[in-house]
Amino acid sequence: MSGAPALRAVESAQPLRTVRRAELRRIVPLADTTIYELEQRGDFPRRFNLTARCVVWDLAEVEAWLVARRHASDAAQFSRAPAPDVRKRRTRPVSR
């Protein structure tokens, strides 16, 4: 029974609060595809299956991710995307 000590450690820890996709999208206003891509890159907490048809995220991990993003944003570690060059648009180009 090698899993017994690990199981006891989990039972003694604080209860795990999970969120489903609808609640996650209220907390983190990103599209499902963006969340999936971030998960695949390892930049967002991984979902896990409760059942064959139900996936959830650990709320504590999601909240920690948000705090880390906030600190990174405050420290200017993220550069903003450049503004699009409107002169290169195919429709309604801007002439100067």
Secondary structure, DSSP 8 states (H G I E B T S, - for coil): -TTHHHHHHHHHS----EE-HHHHHHHS---HHHHHHHHHHT-S---EEEETTEEEEEHHHHHHHHHHHHHHHHTT-S-------GGG-SSS----
